[in-house]
């Protein structure tokens, strides 16, 4: 009997109670809001200013509680699988409101998460020494391995107790042991023989599910790690049970919590906070931009129940005042949400539309339409148009490069002429616009902002540039009229403008239309549709005999292509007769004739002045219906001078050599 009593007392000494530890979240949270822990939701639904209380709801894992808790009171739950303790000590009222809370809860299992106010803490994996946490805030996510040192993430401070021991002692056969949200029962054991060795296998029930383990082994089941140590007789099983999870402690710090003296300023984010005056239990505060320009001011109360003073993502509350070193000071708590900072894009917006055809032809300009519509909240000033056009294209002509102002709701449309220099499926680019709009955070009152259109592509057909040129004439005599026909045929697929240049021998005169003369060159610019032919007609007036070559050249500027041909004419002296005429004989059929009726030869020379101090002599007796151009730099009949393209001249000179 004594031996049994001693054995029983030894067993009792070895049995350890459950380890009553817990997790916690403390700090400032939004109201309305809430915290999600695993499968439990603790919702902060509303606050009452009159009785300084908060209405909260707890749901999940057997919890279904709705209650009101006054400021400073403690709420404890004993129902369900989870037990919670909750209290709060300050309220800052507005939309949203804020409260500093203290929440105790049991633990966080592997694969579970905590979420509140845009934060998410996910316990991805855990071991006895390390844990992998996935931390998120807004669109930012970071994975951190915890090795015992506190984690700082945004405004959170996080520490963990890894795989804590939930139970270390003896399980009595058939008796259910409540461990957190689990019921663990030692249900019995069997002895088997394997390879001549006796093996003890115990049977455990975890939340009514059966699991088997050899003595000395460890099993993982239902979120628990159970180390099966040994049997005491047939009634007691010694175990050590760990949580496959962690006790977690989370501190939620405000963006700022500190004392500011009366008249002093403090920089918070992009703002400057100034405590203008302290009046007992009230404080007058201004929020300014970085240059000291006031954005918003307010007189707010000081105390456990105060009002939130907000502007552009910054929320301020005044909790208490004090006098220190002959200065009045106020304790300011501030929350800051960067996503709510006023952005110039929220104030100003210009819808830029860039419409282009779907296809074009190389070197042939096409029109594009640009539309600017101010759909923002303010006028846009000093607007600059910045085409972002690919090097495969060229902008021709004028377009509005600068617009003084585009008023709110105003629409401006214009066209641009663009020439493709390459071919294929090409990116044209887009239209960028730089403008200025009113912006409260700017020291100058205006902020630069850029807008852009969609990026456009176009299919450009390759241009085939091919022309034929044919010169036809006949032989003539000095002073005679020698017709010259130049026939040009467009054998390509584009009507790109070309330059037609005719090289006429020195000393020849020319009768013609639309040509420009310089030196011995005649030139005109024209265009012909594909597969079309055009003939240009000139009359040459030779001044000396000989054999002469007249050369015609077509040049296309886009790729410096030349197409040329020539013809040779022979000029002879006039056939002489017995009458001598200088320089031209003209019969004057006048009434005053002699009795013999012999014709009278009259010779008269007229001198005509021309530019460049050049004189061209034209005999009245010459039967010319148009004025005659004599080469040597003269300007006659309204034909203007231009410089011939240098490379054409070089080509012709090479041919001459």
Beta strands, then each sheet from edge to edge (+ up, - down):
strand 1: 23-31
strand 2: 33-37
strand 3: 40-48
strand 4: 53-60
strand 5: 63-70
strand 6: 75-76
strand 7: 85-93
strand 8: 97-105
strand 9: 108-109
strand 10: 113-116
strand 11: 119-126
strand 12: 131-137
strand 13: 140-146
strand 14: 151-153
strand 15: 156-162
strand 16: 165-172
strand 17: 176-179
strand 18: 182-194
strand 19: 197-206
strand 20: 209-214
strand 21: 218-221
strand 22: 224-232
strand 23: 236-243
strand 24: 245-252
strand 25: 256-261
strand 26: 265-268
strand 27: 271-279
strand 28: 282-288
strand 29: 294-301
strand 30: 305-307
strand 31: 309-311
strand 32: 314-324
strand 33: 327-336
strand 34: 350-355
strand 35: 359-361
strand 36: 366-374
strand 37: 380-389
strand 38: 393-396
strand 39: 402-406
strand 40: 411-420
strand 41: 424-438
strand 42: 446-452
strand 43: 456-461
strand 44: 467-472
strand 45: 476-477
strand 46: 482-490
strand 47: 498-503
strand 48: 509-511
strand 49: 516-518
strand 50: 521-526
strand 51: 533-541
strand 52: 546-556
strand 53: 561-572
strand 54: 586-587
strand 55: 601-602
strand 56: 605-610
strand 57: 614-619
strand 58: 629-630
sheet 1: 6+ 7- 8+ 1- 24- 9+
sheet 2: 6+ 7- 8+ 1- 24- 15+ 14-
sheet 3: 5+ 4- 3+ 2- 10+ 11- 12+ 13-
sheet 4: 6+ 7- 30-
sheet 5: 16+ 23- 22+ 21-
sheet 6: 17+ 18- 19+ 20-
sheet 7: 25+ 33- 32+ 31-
sheet 8: 26+ 27- 28+ 29-
sheet 9: 34+ 36- 40+ 38-
sheet 10: 35+ 43+ 41- 37+ 39-
sheet 11: 35+ 43+ 41- 42+
sheet 12: 44+ 46- 51+ 48- 58+
sheet 13: 45+ 53+ 52- 47+ 50- 49+
sheet 14: 54+ 55-
sheet 15: 56+ 57-
end
